[in-house]
Structures are given as structure tokens and as C-alpha cells.
């Protein structure tokens, strides 16, 4: 559940960002049949920072992959270090 961020605005931001980054899609991903694949992804922080935008992560994953379960281990607005998950 997204709190403090209008869902419609988030969807539009995601749409525009993906159009800019992906365009017509990734040919490697399109070549693979991943529709019935179960996967797990871990994102490691490359440098220290402050968590921002975690509420949009599940929206992106659901929109692009149909992934309905996303766990973010760093609390929005909190600091993180290089190597944190």
C-alpha cells in the first residue's frame, strides 16, 4: 500500500520513466519465456544515501512484471550504507 503519494501521479511517473529508459522493451527479456518463472531479486546499495521512493518500487514491479510481493528492508527517509540490502 502506498502512503503519502498519489497513485495516479506515481503511475504516470513510472510510465514516463520506463518509456525513457526502456523504449520498446529489452530484446533479451523479450527473447526469454519468463511468464511462469519465479524469481528473487536482491538490490545492494552502491553508495551511502537516504531511502526515497520505496513506495514506488512495488508499483513498478507490479506494472512491468506482475510481481505482487515486494519487501523493502530500508525504511523510507532513513540513511543506508554501501552494501546494505
C-alpha positions, -999 to +999 in steps of 0.1 A: +000+000+000+013+034-010+011+061+017+016+098+011+019+095-027-010+098-052-013+065-070-022+082-103+008+105-102+030+076-093+017+056-123+024+085-147+059+089-133+066+052-138+052+052-173+073+082-184+105+068-168+101+034-184+094+049-218+126+069-215+147+040-202+133+010-220+115+024-251+101-006-270+115-031-245+145-052-238+152-077-265+169-101-242+139-102-219+115-105-249+135-135-262+132-154-229+099-170-219+097-159-183+059-159-178+059-189-154+092-181-138+096-175-100+125-152-093+140-134-064+160-102-067+182-085-041+193-049-046+225-038-029+233-002-023+263+010-043+269+040-021+256+056+011+223+076+008+188+082+021+159+060+011+134+078-011+108+064-034+104+030-019+067+033-022+070+033-060+090+000-061+060-022-058+041-002-084+070-006-109+073-043-102+036-050-105+033-029-137+062-045-155+063-080-141+031-087-124+051-091-092+028-086-063+051-092-033+079-067-027+098-064+006+118-032+012+142-036+041+152+001+044+126+025+059+116+055+038+137+085+048+163+065+067+200+065+059+217+035+044+254+025+037+272+009+008+264-028+007+231-026+026+203-047+011 
